[in-house]
Amino acid sequence: MPAARESLLDAAYTALARRPWSGVRMVDVAAVAGVSRQTLYNEFGSKEGLARALVRREADAYLAGVDRALKEGGLDTVAEWTVASARRNPLVRAVLTGCWSERLPSPTLSAVPSSSAVPAQRRADGPLPAPTDFVSAVRDRTVAALGSPGAAKNEVETLARDCELAVRLALSCVMVPPGEGGVGRMVREAIRPGRVAG
């Protein structure tokens, strides 16, 4: 039931924008999505399952944006996407920084037992990424996208280090907004010219 699942996740995200997670009611999420409360429970199992699925979806959307940024530009574009995404989406900001406010769901990062028949929920019930996991995931995607086939080990290591620097600069700008020129300028100034643009 992918369409209902997405509608429910959209409804939960909209509800979260209006009130703290503790005030989000399952019956209201189901009503906004236009499905029964039983359908919601069949998809997610519980409010915690809904929270895990919502966090997983937003994390996956962030990483999909990283892939797009790597196709459009380079490390400066990834850094700009990271800052923009975290500013726009409190769940992305929380998963990237590890700073969960009382307004947000705060699912445990470790896997939880899952008896769900829904494959997407079983994935959401698996381990959720921590901030260090995102740094690693972005680094690995960058090396795959921007690295030269057959590159020497030291070139790959330099690209991985440059990527980690760019992501960490971006995360610092999520916490403390950058000045003029933004994070893209900071990354361009900090990293060798050939590494910034893809």
Disulfide bonds with the S-S distance in Angstrom:
none
